[in-house]
């Protein structure tokens, strides 16, 4: 008979099957005790290694490529109730301006007006245009990290294009690609008003022919006199020859929405429910400037 091995000594399967039932029971019990002891040792060792770690805390540059150590913070040992989170990152591209959609409607809390705000360009190239939107004529582009001064905004709280003080010609940029020292809603309203579009001497203004409302769909159709623009007076192949500036009602708020087309008509939605009246106008656009505007006789609800 093979004697029962001592605790901690393993035997082969061939030796194990030669044991009688009592010996097998003793051997299994010894292996259980050894397994429990091994697990306890591993857990004790892991607990000793769970120490806090100091990680450098840095600040990222506006371009996202430089990182400077400024301080340290301590990460505590993890617990079963902690979950990790990853902060979002922002990327900026603007070559030329991106397509435009109305921004979320703000609250009705008034913001005190300031004369100007300082800002830094965060896009690689940021278009500065003659008018407050991506379809107006292009003037030039600011490079990343350029420091600029903002001096005005559009008469609408949904629109984030702002006027830049630039000599000799002021121009408009999209605030989403700026690091602004303040709230752009605190800028004075300059458009329409003191900020003007350059007027072309080469083309006449159009005239609105008709403006009709569909009370079922809230769609408005506006048509005007066609003013053909010579191909030589296109800024580029993508230039639109008409800019239709609308202040229309959406979700109970009057929003600014500049539309662009090469056709002599356009369709858009104007909802009921705003305390201020909707209105709009049509500009003819060519590379030397603008002709107009032709005011739209806004159709009333029936």
C-alpha positions in Angstrom: 0.0 0.0 0.0 1.2 3.5 -0.9 1.4 5.7 2.1 -0.7 8.9 2.0 1.6 11.8 0.9 2.3 14.7 3.2 0.5 18.0 2.8 2.0 20.1 0.0 3.4 17.0 -1.9 1.6 16.2 -5.2 1.4 12.7 -6.6 0.7 11.5 -10.1 -2.6 10.2 -11.3 -1.1 6.7 -11.6 -0.2 6.8 -7.9 -3.5 8.4 -7.0 -5.6 5.5 -8.4 -3.6 3.0 -6.4 -4.9 4.6 -3.1 -7.8 3.1 -1.3 -10.9 5.2 -0.6 -9.8 6.4 2.8 -6.4 7.5 1.5 -8.0 9.3 -1.5 -10.2 11.2 1.0 -7.3 12.3 3.1 -5.3 13.4 0.0 -8.2 15.5 -1.4 -8.6 17.2 2.0 -4.9 18.1 2.1 -5.1 19.6 -1.4 -8.1 21.7 -0.5 -6.2 23.1 2.5 -3.2 23.9 0.3 -5.4 25.7 -2.3 -7.1 27.8 0.4 -3.8 28.8 1.8 -2.4 29.7 -1.6 -5.4 32.0 -2.4 -5.0 33.8 0.9 -1.4 34.5 0.2 -2.2 35.9 -3.2 -4.9 38.2 -1.9 -2.7 39.5 0.9 0.1 40.2 -1.6 -2.3 42.1 -3.9 -3.6 44.3 -1.1 -0.1 45.3 -0.2 0.6 46.4 -3.7 -2.5 48.7 -4.0 -0.7 51.9 -3.3 -1.5 55.4 -4.5 0.3 56.7 -7.6 1.2 60.3 -8.4 0.5 61.3 -12.0 1.6 64.6 -13.5 -1.2 67.1 -14.2 -0.7 69.1 -17.3 -2.3 71.7 -19.5 -2.9 71.1 -23.2 -2.1 73.8 -25.8 -4.8 75.1 -28.1 -3.5 72.9 -30.9 -3.6 69.8 -28.8 0.1 68.9 -29.4 2.0 70.4 -26.5 1.8 69.2 -22.8 3.4 71.0 -19.9 3.7 69.6 -16.3 2.3 72.1 -13.9 1.2 70.1 -10.8 0.5 66.6 -9.5 -2.5 64.9 -8.2 -3.0 61.5 -6.5 -5.0 58.6 -7.9 -6.4 56.6 -5.0 -6.5 52.8 -5.0 -9.6 51.6 -6.9 -12.7 50.4 -5.1 -15.7 48.5 -6.3 -17.8 51.7 -6.5 -15.5 53.7 -8.7 -15.9 54.0 -12.5 -13.4 55.5 -14.9 -14.5 58.3 -17.3 -12.7 59.8 -20.3 -13.0 63.5 -20.9 -14.2 64.5 -24.4 -11.8 66.1 -26.9 -12.6 68.8 -29.4 -11.2 69.1 -32.9 -11.4 72.2 -35.1 -11.4 72.3 -38.9 -12.6 75.1 -41.1 -11.4 75.1 -44.7 -13.3 77.1 -45.7 -16.4 77.6 -43.5 -18.5 74.6 -42.4 -22.2 74.2 -43.4 -24.5 76.1 -41.1 -27.4 75.0 -38.9 -29.3 77.1 -36.3 -27.8 76.8 -32.9 -29.8 75.7 -29.9 -32.2 78.4 -28.7 -30.9 80.2 -25.6 -32.7 81.2 -22.4 -34.5 84.5 -22.1 -32.0 85.9 -19.5 -30.6 89.2 -20.8 -26.8 89.5 -20.9 -25.1 92.8 -20.2 -23.6 94.5 -23.3 -19.9 95.0 -23.6 -18.0 97.0 -26.2 -15.8 94.2 -27.4 -14.3 90.8 -26.5 -10.9 89.3 -27.0 -10.6 85.9 -28.8 -8.1 83.5 -30.1 -8.5 81.4 -33.3 -8.5 77.7 -32.6 -9.0 76.4 -36.2 -6.0 75.8 -38.6 -7.6 78.3 -41.0 -10.7 80.4 -40.2 -12.5 82.1 -43.0 -13.4 85.8 -42.4 -16.3 86.9 -44.7 -18.0 90.1 -45.7 -21.3 88.9 -44.2 -22.4 86.8 -41.2 -22.6 83.3 -42.7 -20.8 80.7 -44.8 -22.3 81.8 -48.1 -21.2 85.4 -48.0 -18.1 86.6 -50.0 -14.7 85.5 -48.7 -12.2 88.1 -47.6 -9.3 86.2 -46.1 -8.5 83.6 -43.4 -7.0 83.8 -39.9 -4.4 81.2 -38.9 -4.5 79.2 -35.7 -3.6 81.1 -32.4 -4.3 84.5 -34.1 -5.5 87.0 -31.5 -8.5 89.0 -32.6 -11.0 91.5 -31.3 -14.8 90.9 -31.6 -17.0 94.0 -31.8 -20.5 92.9 -32.8 -23.1 90.2 -33.6 -26.3 89.7 -35.5 -29.7 90.7 -34.3 -30.6 87.1 -33.2 -29.5 85.0 -30.3 -29.3 81.7 -32.2 -26.5 82.8 -34.6 -22.8 82.5 -33.6 -21.1 84.5 -36.3 -19.3 87.6 -34.9 -17.8 90.7 -36.4 -14.0 91.1 -36.2 -12.3 94.5 -35.9 -10.0 94.4 -38.9 -8.4 97.3 -40.8 -9.3 98.4 -43.3 -12.3 96.0 -43.8 -14.2 94.4 -40.9 -15.3 90.8 -41.5 -17.3 88.0 -39.9 -16.1 84.7 -38.4 -17.8 81.7 -36.8 -17.4 81.8 -33.0 -17.4 78.0 -32.7 -13.8 78.2 -33.9 -12.7 80.7 -31.4 -11.6 80.7 -27.7 -13.6 83.8 -26.6 -12.9 85.6 -23.3 -16.6 86.2 -22.5 -20.1 85.6 -23.8 -20.7 86.6 -27.5 -24.3 87.4 -26.6 -22.9 90.4 -24.6 -21.6 91.9 -27.9 -23.6 94.8 -29.3 -26.0 94.1 -32.2 -24.5 95.6 -35.4 -26.2 93.7 -38.1 -28.4 94.9 -39.6 -27.3 98.4 -38.6 -23.9 99.9 -38.4 -22.2 96.9 -40.1 -22.8 97.0 -43.9 -22.3 94.8 -46.8 -20.2 96.2 -49.6 -22.4 97.5 -52.5 -21.6 96.5 -56.1 -21.8 99.2 -58.8 -22.2 96.6 -61.6 -25.6 95.0 -60.9 -29.0 96.4 -60.0 -31.0 95.2 -57.0 -33.7 92.6 -57.5 -37.4 93.1 -56.6 -39.6 90.6 -54.8 -42.4 89.4 -57.1 -44.4 87.2 -54.7 -44.4 85.8 -51.1 -47.0 83.2 -50.2 -47.7 81.2 -47.1 -49.1 77.6 -46.8 -51.0 77.7 -43.5 -51.1 73.9 -43.4 -47.3 73.4 -43.6 -46.1 76.9 -42.5 -44.0 77.0 -45.6 -43.3 80.3 -47.3 -42.4 80.6 -51.0 -40.7 83.8 -52.1 -39.9 84.6 -55.7 -38.1 87.7 -57.1 -36.9 89.3 -60.3 -33.9 87.3 -61.7 -30.7 89.3 -62.0 -28.3 87.1 -64.1 -24.7 87.4 -62.9 -21.9 86.9 -65.5 -19.7 83.9 -64.9 -16.7 86.2 -64.8 -18.2 87.8 -61.7 -18.4 84.5 -59.7 -16.0 84.4 -56.7 -15.7 80.7 -57.4 -17.7 77.8 -58.8 -19.6 77.3 -55.5 -20.7 81.0 -55.2 -24.5 81.5 -54.8 -25.9 84.6 -56.6 -28.6 85.3 -54.1 -28.5 85.7 -50.3 -31.9 85.6 -48.6 -31.7 86.9 -45.0 -34.6 85.6 -43.0 -35.6 86.3 -39.4 -38.2 83.5 -39.0 -40.1 82.0 -36.1 -39.0 78.6 -34.9 -40.1 77.0 -31.6 -41.4 80.3 -30.3 -38.1 82.2 -31.0 -37.2 84.5 -33.8 -34.0 83.1 -35.4 -31.7 84.5 -38.1 -31.3 82.1 -41.0 -29.4 83.3 -44.1 -30.2 81.2 -47.1 -28.4 81.0 -50.4 -29.4 80.0 -53.9 -28.9 80.6 -57.7 -32.6 80.2 -58.4 -35.0 83.2 -58.3 -37.2 81.6 -55.6 -36.8 79.9 -52.3 -39.0 77.9 -49.8 -38.6 77.8 -46.0 -40.6 77.3 -42.9 -41.9 80.1 -40.6 -43.9 79.0 -37.6 -46.5 80.9 -35.6 -46.0 81.8 -32.0 -43.3 84.5 -31.9 -43.8 87.8 -30.1 -41.7 89.6 -32.7 -42.7 89.7 -36.4 -40.8 87.6 -39.0 -39.1 89.5 -41.8 -36.5 89.1 -44.5 -34.8 90.5 -47.6 -33.0 89.4 -50.8 -29.5 90.4 -51.9 -27.9 89.9 -55.3 -24.3 88.6 -54.8 -21.3 88.9 -57.1 -17.6 89.0 -56.5 -17.4 92.8 -56.2 -20.2 93.1 -53.6 -24.0 93.1 -53.2 -27.0 94.7 -54.8 -30.1 95.4 -52.8 -31.6 94.6 -50.5 -35.2 93.9 -51.7 -37.5 93.6 -48.7 -39.8 90.6 -48.6 -43.5 91.6 -48.0 -44.1 89.0 -45.3 -47.3 87.0 -45.7 -49.6 87.0 -42.7 -51.3 84.0 -41.2 -54.9 83.5 -42.3 
